[in-house]
Amino acid sequence: MKKLKIELFNQATIQQAIKDIEDYKQEIIKGTERFCKELSDEGIKIVNLNIPDEFASYVAFGRKIDPQQYGCDAIIILTDVVPYESRWLVKGENGKEIEKTAKLSAVLMAEFGSGVKADANAKHIKATNVKEKVGRGTFPSQTNEPFGNINHAQKQDIWWYKDAKTKEWQHSSGATPKMPIYNAYLEMERQIRQKAREIFKT
């Protein structure tokens, strides 16, 4: 904390103190902007590490820093660049195979997971919160076609589907939630005091 020396009946020291306070205010504002930038940089590193390779070309991430009167707001942004498209074959009413497609959010799959089983040990932090209603997702009307009509979300470890391109049966265990944004939040929370001490020398 900057110390000020003022002689009450000395106009020059009072004017100098006013100048020192204004200079210190600018230091705090600049320090806060630096704090937001460096802390969000650490968050972005974690986001980058937790985006699965198969989704990397579908998403973009960065940060937005808005200076305020006495500081700034910093927001880490993760957005879908293009939808992740899935294609598969099902039997139509006439018995012929028809192609189904679904456009999915790579951001949501990376954060919350998707599919049937995924990794049972990688539950999202919010998955047990009934009010939030988030966690690993499921696919609409999941069925295990080669082996009958079974709901995989409850009874099977894998989901079978017929690939629209190869015409062959494939199976999926779903996408494990990597939680890039949540993990970025944890890392920034962990570093917040250290960064503040480094920048503001407290």
Biotite code that builds the C-alpha atoms (Angstrom):
import biotite.structure as struc

atoms = struc.array([
    struc.Atom([0.000, 0.000, 0.000], chain_id="A", res_id=1, res_name="MET", atom_name="CA", element="C"),
    struc.Atom([1.400, 3.387, -0.986], chain_id="A", res_id=2, res_name="LYS", atom_name="CA", element="C"),
    struc.Atom([2.174, 5.732, 1.907], chain_id="A", res_id=3, res_name="LYS", atom_name="CA", element="C"),
    struc.Atom([1.419, 9.422, 1.698], chain_id="A", res_id=4, res_name="LEU", atom_name="CA", element="C"),
    struc.Atom([3.121, 12.209, 3.601], chain_id="A", res_id=5, res_name="LYS", atom_name="CA", element="C"),
    struc.Atom([1.029, 15.338, 4.075], chain_id="A", res_id=6, res_name="ILE", atom_name="CA", element="C"),
    struc.Atom([1.651, 18.528, 6.003], chain_id="A", res_id=7, res_name="GLU", atom_name="CA", element="C"),
    struc.Atom([-1.768, 19.960, 6.706], chain_id="A", res_id=8, res_name="LEU", atom_name="CA", element="C"),
    struc.Atom([-0.689, 23.554, 6.314], chain_id="A", res_id=9, res_name="PHE", atom_name="CA", element="C"),
    struc.Atom([1.575, 22.944, 3.334], chain_id="A", res_id=10, res_name="ASN", atom_name="CA", element="C"),
    struc.Atom([-0.323, 23.334, 0.056], chain_id="A", res_id=11, res_name="GLN", atom_name="CA", element="C"),
    struc.Atom([2.480, 21.747, -1.979], chain_id="A", res_id=12, res_name="ALA", atom_name="CA", element="C"),
    struc.Atom([2.368, 18.476, 0.004], chain_id="A", res_id=13, res_name="THR", atom_name="CA", element="C"),
    struc.Atom([-1.415, 18.339, -0.303], chain_id="A", res_id=14, res_name="ILE", atom_name="CA", element="C"),
    struc.Atom([-1.230, 18.791, -4.081], chain_id="A", res_id=15, res_name="GLN", atom_name="CA", element="C"),
    struc.Atom([1.483, 16.131, -4.273], chain_id="A", res_id=16, res_name="GLN", atom_name="CA", element="C"),
    struc.Atom([-0.662, 13.746, -2.230], chain_id="A", res_id=17, res_name="ALA", atom_name="CA", element="C"),
    struc.Atom([-3.588, 14.294, -4.611], chain_id="A", res_id=18, res_name="ILE", atom_name="CA", element="C"),
    struc.Atom([-1.300, 13.529, -7.563], chain_id="A", res_id=19, res_name="LYS", atom_name="CA", element="C"),
    struc.Atom([0.073, 10.421, -5.820], chain_id="A", res_id=20, res_name="ASP", atom_name="CA", element="C"),
    struc.Atom([-3.435, 9.151, -5.130], chain_id="A", res_id=21, res_name="ILE", atom_name="CA", element="C"),
    struc.Atom([-4.432, 9.649, -8.782], chain_id="A", res_id=22, res_name="GLU", atom_name="CA", element="C"),
    struc.Atom([-1.257, 7.879, -9.946], chain_id="A", res_id=23, res_name="ASP", atom_name="CA", element="C"),
    struc.Atom([-1.948, 5.029, -7.544], chain_id="A", res_id=24, res_name="TYR", atom_name="CA", element="C"),
    struc.Atom([-5.519, 4.728, -8.839], chain_id="A", res_id=25, res_name="LYS", atom_name="CA", element="C"),
    struc.Atom([-4.177, 4.328, -12.382], chain_id="A", res_id=26, res_name="GLN", atom_name="CA", element="C"),
    struc.Atom([-1.710, 1.701, -11.150], chain_id="A", res_id=27, res_name="GLU", atom_name="CA", element="C"),
    struc.Atom([-4.578, -0.251, -9.599], chain_id="A", res_id=28, res_name="ILE", atom_name="CA", element="C"),
    struc.Atom([-6.651, -0.033, -12.779], chain_id="A", res_id=29, res_name="ILE", atom_name="CA", element="C"),
    struc.Atom([-3.745, -1.180, -14.968], chain_id="A", res_id=30, res_name="LYS", atom_name="CA", element="C"),
    struc.Atom([-2.851, -3.879, -12.444], chain_id="A", res_id=31, res_name="GLY", atom_name="CA", element="C"),
    struc.Atom([-6.444, -5.138, -12.439], chain_id="A", res_id=32, res_name="THR", atom_name="CA", element="C"),
    struc.Atom([-6.478, -5.367, -16.237], chain_id="A", res_id=33, res_name="GLU", atom_name="CA", element="C"),
    struc.Atom([-3.188, -7.267, -16.139], chain_id="A", res_id=34, res_name="ARG", atom_name="CA", element="C"),
    struc.Atom([-4.601, -9.508, -13.403], chain_id="A", res_id=35, res_name="PHE", atom_name="CA", element="C"),
    struc.Atom([-7.678, -10.321, -15.511], chain_id="A", res_id=36, res_name="CYS", atom_name="CA", element="C"),
    struc.Atom([-5.554, -10.996, -18.597], chain_id="A", res_id=37, res_name="LYS", atom_name="CA", element="C"),
    struc.Atom([-3.002, -13.247, -16.902], chain_id="A", res_id=38, res_name="GLU", atom_name="CA", element="C"),
    struc.Atom([-5.599, -15.174, -14.905], chain_id="A", res_id=39, res_name="LEU", atom_name="CA", element="C"),
    struc.Atom([-7.750, -15.755, -17.998], chain_id="A", res_id=40, res_name="SER", atom_name="CA", element="C"),
    struc.Atom([-4.611, -16.870, -19.883], chain_id="A", res_id=41, res_name="ASP", atom_name="CA", element="C"),
    struc.Atom([-4.238, -19.661, -17.331], chain_id="A", res_id=42, res_name="GLU", atom_name="CA", element="C"),
    struc.Atom([-7.874, -20.592, -17.834], chain_id="A", res_id=43, res_name="GLY", atom_name="CA", element="C"),
    struc.Atom([-7.476, -20.709, -21.609], chain_id="A", res_id=44, res_name="ILE", atom_name="CA", element="C"),
    struc.Atom([-4.523, -23.088, -21.245], chain_id="A", res_id=45, res_name="LYS", atom_name="CA", element="C"),
    struc.Atom([-6.758, -25.495, -19.331], chain_id="A", res_id=46, res_name="ILE", atom_name="CA", element="C"),
    struc.Atom([-9.567, -25.155, -21.878], chain_id="A", res_id=47, res_name="VAL", atom_name="CA", element="C"),
    struc.Atom([-7.105, -26.025, -24.644], chain_id="A", res_id=48, res_name="ASN", atom_name="CA", element="C"),
    struc.Atom([-5.841, -29.096, -22.761], chain_id="A", res_id=49, res_name="LEU", atom_name="CA", element="C"),
    struc.Atom([-9.375, -30.394, -22.176], chain_id="A", res_id=50, res_name="ASN", atom_name="CA", element="C"),
    struc.Atom([-10.799, -30.148, -25.693], chain_id="A", res_id=51, res_name="ILE", atom_name="CA", element="C"),
    struc.Atom([-10.817, -33.681, -27.167], chain_id="A", res_id=52, res_name="PRO", atom_name="CA", element="C"),
    struc.Atom([-8.877, -33.966, -30.439], chain_id="A", res_id=53, res_name="ASP", atom_name="CA", element="C"),
    struc.Atom([-11.973, -35.062, -32.348], chain_id="A", res_id=54, res_name="GLU", atom_name="CA", element="C"),
    struc.Atom([-13.730, -31.816, -31.412], chain_id="A", res_id=55, res_name="PHE", atom_name="CA", element="C"),
    struc.Atom([-10.787, -29.426, -31.850], chain_id="A", res_id=56, res_name="ALA", atom_name="CA", element="C"),
    struc.Atom([-11.685, -28.334, -35.386], chain_id="A", res_id=57, res_name="SER", atom_name="CA", element="C"),
    struc.Atom([-15.316, -27.694, -34.388], chain_id="A", res_id=58, res_name="TYR", atom_name="CA", element="C"),
    struc.Atom([-14.739, -25.182, -31.600], chain_id="A", res_id=59, res_name="VAL", atom_name="CA", element="C"),
    struc.Atom([-13.026, -21.859, -31.018], chain_id="A", res_id=60, res_name="ALA", atom_name="CA", element="C"),
    struc.Atom([-12.058, -20.288, -27.735], chain_id="A", res_id=61, res_name="PHE", atom_name="CA", element="C"),
    struc.Atom([-10.688, -16.996, -26.524], chain_id="A", res_id=62, res_name="GLY", atom_name="CA", element="C"),
    struc.Atom([-11.356, -14.294, -24.005], chain_id="A", res_id=63, res_name="ARG", atom_name="CA", element="C"),
    struc.Atom([-13.096, -10.948, -23.803], chain_id="A", res_id=64, res_name="LYS", atom_name="CA", element="C"),
    struc.Atom([-11.807, -8.237, -21.481], chain_id="A", res_id=65, res_name="ILE", atom_name="CA", element="C"),
    struc.Atom([-13.961, -5.163, -20.878], chain_id="A", res_id=66, res_name="ASP", atom_name="CA", element="C"),
    struc.Atom([-12.311, -2.318, -18.936], chain_id="A", res_id=67, res_name="PRO", atom_name="CA", element="C"),
    struc.Atom([-14.551, -0.832, -16.251], chain_id="A", res_id=68, res_name="GLN", atom_name="CA", element="C"),
    struc.Atom([-14.245, 2.368, -14.244], chain_id="A", res_id=69, res_name="GLN", atom_name="CA", element="C"),
    struc.Atom([-12.299, 0.699, -11.463], chain_id="A", res_id=70, res_name="TYR", atom_name="CA", element="C"),
    struc.Atom([-11.127, -2.559, -13.009], chain_id="A", res_id=71, res_name="GLY", atom_name="CA", element="C"),
    struc.Atom([-12.318, -4.908, -15.735], chain_id="A", res_id=72, res_name="CYS", atom_name="CA", element="C"),
    struc.Atom([-14.491, -7.897, -16.588], chain_id="A", res_id=73, res_name="ASP", atom_name="CA", element="C"),
    struc.Atom([-12.803, -10.949, -18.125], chain_id="A", res_id=74, res_name="ALA", atom_name="CA", element="C"),
    struc.Atom([-14.818, -13.689, -19.826], chain_id="A", res_id=75, res_name="ILE", atom_name="CA", element="C"),
    struc.Atom([-13.473, -16.928, -21.319], chain_id="A", res_id=76, res_name="ILE", atom_name="CA", element="C"),
    struc.Atom([-15.496, -17.853, -24.396], chain_id="A", res_id=77, res_name="ILE", atom_name="CA", element="C"),
    struc.Atom([-15.866, -21.331, -25.915], chain_id="A", res_id=78, res_name="LEU", atom_name="CA", element="C"),
    struc.Atom([-18.096, -21.499, -28.989], chain_id="A", res_id=79, res_name="THR", atom_name="CA", element="C"),
    struc.Atom([-19.084, -23.921, -31.736], chain_id="A", res_id=80, res_name="ASP", atom_name="CA", element="C"),
    struc.Atom([-17.577, -22.943, -35.089], chain_id="A", res_id=81, res_name="VAL", atom_name="CA", element="C"),
    struc.Atom([-19.546, -25.540, -37.031], chain_id="A", res_id=82, res_name="VAL", atom_name="CA", element="C"),
    struc.Atom([-21.925, -28.238, -35.746], chain_id="A", res_id=83, res_name="PRO", atom_name="CA", element="C"),
    struc.Atom([-20.604, -31.742, -35.190], chain_id="A", res_id=84, res_name="TYR", atom_name="CA", element="C"),
    struc.Atom([-22.706, -33.877, -37.549], chain_id="A", res_id=85, res_name="GLU", atom_name="CA", element="C"),
    struc.Atom([-23.518, -37.525, -36.941], chain_id="A", res_id=86, res_name="SER", atom_name="CA", element="C"),
    struc.Atom([-25.015, -39.783, -39.642], chain_id="A", res_id=87, res_name="ARG", atom_name="CA", element="C"),
    struc.Atom([-26.418, -43.286, -39.240], chain_id="A", res_id=88, res_name="TRP", atom_name="CA", element="C"),
    struc.Atom([-28.864, -45.723, -40.842], chain_id="A", res_id=89, res_name="LEU", atom_name="CA", element="C"),
    struc.Atom([-32.142, -47.054, -39.452], chain_id="A", res_id=90, res_name="VAL", atom_name="CA", element="C"),
    struc.Atom([-34.911, -49.233, -40.870], chain_id="A", res_id=91, res_name="LYS", atom_name="CA", element="C"),
    struc.Atom([-37.868, -47.302, -42.232], chain_id="A", res_id=92, res_name="GLY", atom_name="CA", element="C"),
    struc.Atom([-41.515, -48.325, -42.175], chain_id="A", res_id=93, res_name="GLU", atom_name="CA", element="C"),
    struc.Atom([-41.118, -50.209, -45.454], chain_id="A", res_id=94, res_name="ASN", atom_name="CA", element="C"),
    struc.Atom([-38.123, -52.133, -44.166], chain_id="A", res_id=95, res_name="GLY", atom_name="CA", element="C"),
    struc.Atom([-35.624, -50.152, -46.215], chain_id="A", res_id=96, res_name="LYS", atom_name="CA", element="C"),
    struc.Atom([-32.726, -48.357, -44.605], chain_id="A", res_id=97, res_name="GLU", atom_name="CA", element="C"),
    struc.Atom([-32.960, -44.600, -44.326], chain_id="A", res_id=98, res_name="ILE", atom_name="CA", element="C"),
    struc.Atom([-30.290, -42.153, -43.240], chain_id="A", res_id=99, res_name="GLU", atom_name="CA", element="C"),
    struc.Atom([-30.674, -40.157, -40.060], chain_id="A", res_id=100, res_name="LYS", atom_name="CA", element="C"),
    struc.Atom([-28.586, -37.124, -39.190], chain_id="A", res_id=101, res_name="THR", atom_name="CA", element="C"),
    struc.Atom([-28.073, -35.066, -36.071], chain_id="A", res_id=102, res_name="ALA", atom_name="CA", element="C"),
    struc.Atom([-26.169, -31.832, -35.637], chain_id="A", res_id=103, res_name="LYS", atom_name="CA", element="C"),
    struc.Atom([-24.563, -31.714, -32.231], chain_id="A", res_id=104, res_name="LEU", atom_name="CA", element="C"),
    struc.Atom([-22.687, -29.138, -30.190], chain_id="A", res_id=105, res_name="SER", atom_name="CA", element="C"),
    struc.Atom([-19.040, -30.083, -29.768], chain_id="A", res_id=106, res_name="ALA", atom_name="CA", element="C"),
    struc.Atom([-18.831, -27.566, -26.914], chain_id="A", res_id=107, res_name="VAL", atom_name="CA", element="C"),
    struc.Atom([-21.615, -29.269, -24.957], chain_id="A", res_id=108, res_name="LEU", atom_name="CA", element="C"),
    struc.Atom([-20.243, -32.756, -25.641], chain_id="A", res_id=109, res_name="MET", atom_name="CA", element="C"),
    struc.Atom([-16.769, -31.698, -24.489], chain_id="A", res_id=110, res_name="ALA", atom_name="CA", element="C"),
    struc.Atom([-18.139, -30.097, -21.321], chain_id="A", res_id=111, res_name="GLU", atom_name="CA", element="C"),
    struc.Atom([-20.880, -32.529, -20.320], chain_id="A", res_id=112, res_name="PHE", atom_name="CA", element="C"),
    struc.Atom([-20.220, -35.677, -22.348], chain_id="A", res_id=113, res_name="GLY", atom_name="CA", element="C"),
    struc.Atom([-22.716, -37.494, -24.516], chain_id="A", res_id=114, res_name="SER", atom_name="CA", element="C"),
    struc.Atom([-23.879, -40.988, -25.236], chain_id="A", res_id=115, res_name="GLY", atom_name="CA", element="C"),
    struc.Atom([-24.445, -44.083, -23.210], chain_id="A", res_id=116, res_name="VAL", atom_name="CA", element="C"),
    struc.Atom([-21.771, -45.051, -20.761], chain_id="A", res_id=117, res_name="LYS", atom_name="CA", element="C"),
    struc.Atom([-18.670, -42.957, -21.300], chain_id="A", res_id=118, res_name="ALA", atom_name="CA", element="C"),
    struc.Atom([-16.282, -43.148, -18.374], chain_id="A", res_id=119, res_name="ASP", atom_name="CA", element="C"),
    struc.Atom([-18.099, -43.971, -15.142], chain_id="A", res_id=120, res_name="ALA", atom_name="CA", element="C"),
    struc.Atom([-15.291, -42.353, -13.151], chain_id="A", res_id=121, res_name="ASN", atom_name="CA", element="C"),
    struc.Atom([-15.454, -39.042, -15.037], chain_id="A", res_id=122, res_name="ALA", atom_name="CA", element="C"),
    struc.Atom([-18.773, -37.680, -13.859], chain_id="A", res_id=123, res_name="LYS", atom_name="CA", element="C"),
    struc.Atom([-19.362, -34.006, -14.334], chain_id="A", res_id=124, res_name="HIS", atom_name="CA", element="C"),
    struc.Atom([-19.395, -32.044, -11.104], chain_id="A", res_id=125, res_name="ILE", atom_name="CA", element="C"),
    struc.Atom([-23.035, -31.103, -11.696], chain_id="A", res_id=126, res_name="LYS", atom_name="CA", element="C"),
    struc.Atom([-24.235, -34.581, -12.710], chain_id="A", res_id=127, res_name="ALA", atom_name="CA", element="C"),
    struc.Atom([-25.655, -35.354, -9.262], chain_id="A", res_id=128, res_name="THR", atom_name="CA", element="C"),
    struc.Atom([-27.503, -32.057, -9.021], chain_id="A", res_id=129, res_name="ASN", atom_name="CA", element="C"),
    struc.Atom([-31.081, -32.884, -9.972], chain_id="A", res_id=130, res_name="VAL", atom_name="CA", element="C"),
    struc.Atom([-32.103, -29.237, -10.264], chain_id="A", res_id=131, res_name="LYS", atom_name="CA", element="C"),
    struc.Atom([-29.333, -28.494, -12.754], chain_id="A", res_id=132, res_name="GLU", atom_name="CA", element="C"),
    struc.Atom([-30.260, -31.547, -14.862], chain_id="A", res_id=133, res_name="LYS", atom_name="CA", element="C"),
    struc.Atom([-26.844, -31.828, -16.455], chain_id="A", res_id=134, res_name="VAL", atom_name="CA", element="C"),
    struc.Atom([-24.354, -34.655, -16.810], chain_id="A", res_id=135, res_name="GLY", atom_name="CA", element="C"),
    struc.Atom([-23.563, -37.196, -19.469], chain_id="A", res_id=136, res_name="ARG", atom_name="CA", element="C"),
    struc.Atom([-26.185, -37.106, -22.157], chain_id="A", res_id=137, res_name="GLY", atom_name="CA", element="C"),
    struc.Atom([-28.026, -39.802, -24.090], chain_id="A", res_id=138, res_name="THR", atom_name="CA", element="C"),
    struc.Atom([-29.180, -40.074, -27.661], chain_id="A", res_id=139, res_name="PHE", atom_name="CA", element="C"),
    struc.Atom([-32.917, -39.873, -28.439], chain_id="A", res_id=140, res_name="PRO", atom_name="CA", element="C"),
    struc.Atom([-34.683, -43.265, -28.734], chain_id="A", res_id=141, res_name="SER", atom_name="CA", element="C"),
    struc.Atom([-31.522, -45.292, -28.268], chain_id="A", res_id=142, res_name="GLN", atom_name="CA", element="C"),
    struc.Atom([-31.908, -48.899, -29.411], chain_id="A", res_id=143, res_name="THR", atom_name="CA", element="C"),
    struc.Atom([-29.567, -51.848, -29.746], chain_id="A", res_id=144, res_name="ASN", atom_name="CA", element="C"),
    struc.Atom([-30.868, -52.865, -33.171], chain_id="A", res_id=145, res_name="GLU", atom_name="CA", element="C"),
    struc.Atom([-28.849, -56.065, -33.720], chain_id="A", res_id=146, res_name="PRO", atom_name="CA", element="C"),
    struc.Atom([-30.037, -57.428, -30.386], chain_id="A", res_id=147, res_name="PHE", atom_name="CA", element="C"),
    struc.Atom([-33.522, -56.071, -29.978], chain_id="A", res_id=148, res_name="GLY", atom_name="CA", element="C"),
    struc.Atom([-35.095, -52.914, -28.641], chain_id="A", res_id=149, res_name="ASN", atom_name="CA", element="C"),
    struc.Atom([-33.110, -52.082, -25.496], chain_id="A", res_id=150, res_name="ILE", atom_name="CA", element="C"),
    struc.Atom([-32.579, -48.757, -23.808], chain_id="A", res_id=151, res_name="ASN", atom_name="CA", element="C"),
    struc.Atom([-28.800, -48.467, -23.655], chain_id="A", res_id=152, res_name="HIS", atom_name="CA", element="C"),
    struc.Atom([-28.720, -45.516, -21.314], chain_id="A", res_id=153, res_name="ALA", atom_name="CA", element="C"),
    struc.Atom([-29.957, -47.845, -18.585], chain_id="A", res_id=154, res_name="GLN", atom_name="CA", element="C"),
    struc.Atom([-29.058, -51.414, -19.565], chain_id="A", res_id=155, res_name="LYS", atom_name="CA", element="C"),
    struc.Atom([-26.045, -51.488, -21.889], chain_id="A", res_id=156, res_name="GLN", atom_name="CA", element="C"),
    struc.Atom([-22.463, -50.261, -21.840], chain_id="A", res_id=157, res_name="ASP", atom_name="CA", element="C"),
    struc.Atom([-22.436, -49.478, -25.556], chain_id="A", res_id=158, res_name="ILE", atom_name="CA", element="C"),
    struc.Atom([-24.714, -48.123, -28.252], chain_id="A", res_id=159, res_name="TRP", atom_name="CA", element="C"),
    struc.Atom([-24.786, -49.911, -31.624], chain_id="A", res_id=160, res_name="TRP", atom_name="CA", element="C"),
    struc.Atom([-25.490, -47.981, -34.788], chain_id="A", res_id=161, res_name="TYR", atom_name="CA", element="C"),
    struc.Atom([-25.100, -48.553, -38.510], chain_id="A", res_id=162, res_name="LYS", atom_name="CA", element="C"),
    struc.Atom([-22.650, -46.102, -40.053], chain_id="A", res_id=163, res_name="ASP", atom_name="CA", element="C"),
    struc.Atom([-24.201, -44.206, -42.970], chain_id="A", res_id=164, res_name="ALA", atom_name="CA", element="C"),
    struc.Atom([-20.905, -44.100, -44.878], chain_id="A", res_id=165, res_name="LYS", atom_name="CA", element="C"),
    struc.Atom([-19.474, -47.609, -44.406], chain_id="A", res_id=166, res_name="THR", atom_name="CA", element="C"),
    struc.Atom([-22.863, -49.384, -43.990], chain_id="A", res_id=167, res_name="LYS", atom_name="CA", element="C"),
    struc.Atom([-21.258, -51.342, -41.168], chain_id="A", res_id=168, res_name="GLU", atom_name="CA", element="C"),
    struc.Atom([-22.370, -51.728, -37.586], chain_id="A", res_id=169, res_name="TRP", atom_name="CA", element="C"),
    struc.Atom([-20.343, -49.646, -35.137], chain_id="A", res_id=170, res_name="GLN", atom_name="CA", element="C"),
    struc.Atom([-20.560, -49.185, -31.414], chain_id="A", res_id=171, res_name="HIS", atom_name="CA", element="C"),
    struc.Atom([-20.024, -46.218, -29.164], chain_id="A", res_id=172, res_name="SER", atom_name="CA", element="C"),
    struc.Atom([-19.504, -45.853, -25.438], chain_id="A", res_id=173, res_name="SER", atom_name="CA", element="C"),
    struc.Atom([-20.312, -42.157, -25.616], chain_id="A", res_id=174, res_name="GLY", atom_name="CA", element="C"),
    struc.Atom([-18.099, -39.130, -25.128], chain_id="A", res_id=175, res_name="ALA", atom_name="CA", element="C"),
    struc.Atom([-16.484, -38.703, -21.727], chain_id="A", res_id=176, res_name="THR", atom_name="CA", element="C"),
    struc.Atom([-17.003, -35.213, -20.264], chain_id="A", res_id=177, res_name="PRO", atom_name="CA", element="C"),
    struc.Atom([-13.669, -33.372, -20.243], chain_id="A", res_id=178, res_name="LYS", atom_name="CA", element="C"),
    struc.Atom([-15.163, -30.255, -18.619], chain_id="A", res_id=179, res_name="MET", atom_name="CA", element="C"),
    struc.Atom([-12.865, -27.619, -20.204], chain_id="A", res_id=180, res_name="PRO", atom_name="CA", element="C"),
    struc.Atom([-14.748, -24.626, -18.785], chain_id="A", res_id=181, res_name="ILE", atom_name="CA", element="C"),
    struc.Atom([-15.265, -26.105, -15.332], chain_id="A", res_id=182, res_name="TYR", atom_name="CA", element="C"),
    struc.Atom([-11.605, -27.157, -15.092], chain_id="A", res_id=183, res_name="ASN", atom_name="CA", element="C"),
    struc.Atom([-10.545, -23.689, -16.257], chain_id="A", res_id=184, res_name="ALA", atom_name="CA", element="C"),
    struc.Atom([-12.654, -22.214, -13.449], chain_id="A", res_id=185, res_name="TYR", atom_name="CA", element="C"),
    struc.Atom([-10.953, -24.479, -10.896], chain_id="A", res_id=186, res_name="LEU", atom_name="CA", element="C"),
    struc.Atom([-7.483, -23.540, -12.130], chain_id="A", res_id=187, res_name="GLU", atom_name="CA", element="C"),
    struc.Atom([-8.220, -19.813, -12.056], chain_id="A", res_id=188, res_name="MET", atom_name="CA", element="C"),
    struc.Atom([-9.692, -20.139, -8.586], chain_id="A", res_id=189, res_name="GLU", atom_name="CA", element="C"),
    struc.Atom([-6.539, -21.966, -7.477], chain_id="A", res_id=190, res_name="ARG", atom_name="CA", element="C"),
    struc.Atom([-4.237, -19.246, -8.840], chain_id="A", res_id=191, res_name="GLN", atom_name="CA", element="C"),
    struc.Atom([-6.220, -16.137, -7.950], chain_id="A", res_id=192, res_name="ILE", atom_name="CA", element="C"),
    struc.Atom([-4.377, -15.287, -4.706], chain_id="A", res_id=193, res_name="ARG", atom_name="CA", element="C"),
    struc.Atom([-0.948, -16.010, -6.146], chain_id="A", res_id=194, res_name="GLN", atom_name="CA", element="C"),
    struc.Atom([-1.600, -13.830, -9.199], chain_id="A", res_id=195, res_name="LYS", atom_name="CA", element="C"),
    struc.Atom([-2.918, -11.014, -7.050], chain_id="A", res_id=196, res_name="ALA", atom_name="CA", element="C"),
    struc.Atom([0.217, -11.076, -4.890], chain_id="A", res_id=197, res_name="ARG", atom_name="CA", element="C"),
    struc.Atom([2.497, -11.103, -7.948], chain_id="A", res_id=198, res_name="GLU", atom_name="CA", element="C"),
    struc.Atom([0.782, -8.166, -9.611], chain_id="A", res_id=199, res_name="ILE", atom_name="CA", element="C"),
    struc.Atom([-0.170, -5.982, -6.655], chain_id="A", res_id=200, res_name="PHE", atom_name="CA", element="C"),
    struc.Atom([2.894, -6.912, -4.526], chain_id="A", res_id=201, res_name="LYS", atom_name="CA", element="C"),
    struc.Atom([0.786, -7.603, -1.452], chain_id="A", res_id=202, res_name="THR", atom_name="CA", element="C"),
])
